[in-house]
Protein backbone atom coordinates (compact mmCIF):
# COMPACT_ATOMS: atom_id res chain seq x y z
CA UNK A 1 0.00 0.00 0.00
CA UNK A 2 2.84 2.35 0.84
CA UNK A 3 4.43 1.73 -2.57
CA UNK A 4 1.19 2.73 -4.34
CA UNK A 5 0.95 5.95 -2.33
CA UNK A 6 4.60 6.81 -3.04
CA UNK A 7 4.18 6.28 -6.79
CA UNK A 8 0.93 8.25 -6.91
CA UNK A 9 2.54 11.05 -4.90
CA UNK A 10 5.37 11.28 -7.45
CA UNK A 11 2.88 11.38 -10.34
CA UNK A 12 0.81 14.09 -8.65
CA UNK A 13 3.96 16.11 -7.90
CA UNK A 14 5.05 16.01 -11.55
CA UNK A 15 1.56 16.97 -12.73
CA UNK A 16 1.49 19.84 -10.22
CA UNK A 17 4.86 21.15 -11.43
CA UNK A 18 3.72 21.02 -15.05
CA UNK A 19 0.39 22.73 -14.32
CA UNK A 20 2.13 25.55 -12.43
CA UNK A 21 4.71 26.07 -15.17
CA UNK A 22 1.99 26.24 -17.83
CA UNK A 23 0.23 29.16 -16.14
CA UNK A 24 0.71 32.56 -17.75
CA UNK A 25 3.57 34.73 -16.62
CA UNK A 26 3.05 38.25 -15.33
CA UNK A 27 -0.32 37.52 -13.79
CA UNK A 28 1.05 37.52 -10.25
CA UNK A 29 1.83 40.04 -7.58
CA UNK A 30 4.94 41.37 -9.33
CA UNK A 31 2.74 43.02 -11.94
CA UNK A 32 1.15 45.16 -9.24
CA UNK A 33 4.45 46.66 -8.10
CA UNK A 34 6.47 46.99 -11.29
CA UNK A 35 4.51 45.94 -14.34
CA UNK A 36 1.91 47.60 -16.48
CA UNK A 37 -1.41 47.54 -14.74
CA UNK A 38 -4.15 46.99 -17.27
CA UNK A 39 -7.00 46.76 -14.79
CA UNK A 40 -8.75 43.80 -13.28
CA UNK A 41 -7.79 40.54 -14.96
CA UNK A 42 -10.24 37.66 -15.03
CA UNK A 43 -9.01 34.19 -15.88
CA UNK A 44 -11.11 32.45 -18.48
CA UNK A 45 -11.04 29.19 -20.32
CA UNK A 46 -7.87 27.18 -20.12
CA UNK A 47 -6.18 29.56 -17.65
CA UNK A 48 -9.02 29.11 -15.18
CA UNK A 49 -8.88 25.34 -15.68
CA UNK A 50 -5.14 25.38 -14.90
CA UNK A 51 -5.66 27.35 -11.70
CA UNK A 52 -8.45 25.06 -10.47
CA UNK A 53 -6.47 21.99 -11.55
CA UNK A 54 -3.40 23.23 -9.63
CA UNK A 55 -5.45 23.76 -6.48
CA UNK A 56 -6.97 20.28 -6.76
CA UNK A 57 -3.56 18.71 -7.37
CA UNK A 58 -2.04 20.52 -4.40
CA UNK A 59 -4.85 19.35 -2.11
CA UNK A 60 -4.42 15.81 -3.43
CA UNK A 61 -0.66 16.01 -2.86
CA UNK A 62 -1.16 17.16 0.73
CA UNK A 63 -3.68 14.37 1.31
CA UNK A 64 -1.30 11.78 -0.09
CA UNK A 65 1.54 13.12 2.05
CA UNK A 66 -0.60 12.85 5.18
CA UNK A 67 -1.71 9.34 4.21
CA UNK A 68 1.92 8.40 3.63
CA UNK A 69 2.85 9.72 7.07
CA UNK A 70 0.01 7.89 8.81
CA UNK A 71 0.64 4.57 7.07
CA UNK A 72 4.40 4.71 7.56
CA UNK A 73 4.05 5.55 11.25
CA UNK A 74 1.72 2.60 11.84
CA UNK A 75 4.03 0.20 10.05
CA UNK A 76 1.34 -1.31 7.82
matplotlib code that plots the C-alpha trace (Angstrom):
import matplotlib.pyplot as plt

x = [0.0, 2.8, 4.4, 1.2, 0.9, 4.6, 4.2, 0.9, 2.5, 5.4, 2.9, 0.8, 4.0, 5.1, 1.6, 1.5, 4.9, 3.7, 0.4, 2.1, 4.7, 2.0, 0.2, 0.7, 3.6, 3.0, -0.3, 1.0, 1.8, 4.9, 2.7, 1.1, 4.5, 6.5, 4.5, 1.9, -1.4, -4.2, -7.0, -8.8, -7.8, -10.2, -9.0, -11.1, -11.0, -7.9, -6.2, -9.0, -8.9, -5.1, -5.7, -8.4, -6.5, -3.4, -5.5, -7.0, -3.6, -2.0, -4.8, -4.4, -0.7, -1.2, -3.7, -1.3, 1.5, -0.6, -1.7, 1.9, 2.8, 0.0, 0.6, 4.4, 4.0, 1.7, 4.0, 1.3]
y = [0.0, 2.4, 1.7, 2.7, 5.9, 6.8, 6.3, 8.3, 11.1, 11.3, 11.4, 14.1, 16.1, 16.0, 17.0, 19.8, 21.1, 21.0, 22.7, 25.6, 26.1, 26.2, 29.2, 32.6, 34.7, 38.3, 37.5, 37.5, 40.0, 41.4, 43.0, 45.2, 46.7, 47.0, 45.9, 47.6, 47.5, 47.0, 46.8, 43.8, 40.5, 37.7, 34.2, 32.5, 29.2, 27.2, 29.6, 29.1, 25.3, 25.4, 27.4, 25.1, 22.0, 23.2, 23.8, 20.3, 18.7, 20.5, 19.4, 15.8, 16.0, 17.2, 14.4, 11.8, 13.1, 12.9, 9.3, 8.4, 9.7, 7.9, 4.6, 4.7, 5.6, 2.6, 0.2, -1.3]
z = [0.0, 0.8, -2.6, -4.3, -2.3, -3.0, -6.8, -6.9, -4.9, -7.4, -10.3, -8.6, -7.9, -11.5, -12.7, -10.2, -11.4, -15.1, -14.3, -12.4, -15.2, -17.8, -16.1, -17.7, -16.6, -15.3, -13.8, -10.3, -7.6, -9.3, -11.9, -9.2, -8.1, -11.3, -14.3, -16.5, -14.7, -17.3, -14.8, -13.3, -15.0, -15.0, -15.9, -18.5, -20.3, -20.1, -17.6, -15.2, -15.7, -14.9, -11.7, -10.5, -11.5, -9.6, -6.5, -6.8, -7.4, -4.4, -2.1, -3.4, -2.9, 0.7, 1.3, -0.1, 2.0, 5.2, 4.2, 3.6, 7.1, 8.8, 7.1, 7.6, 11.2, 11.8, 10.1, 7.8]

ax = plt.figure().add_subplot(projection="3d")
ax.plot(x, y, z, "-o")
ax.set_aspect("equal")
plt.show()
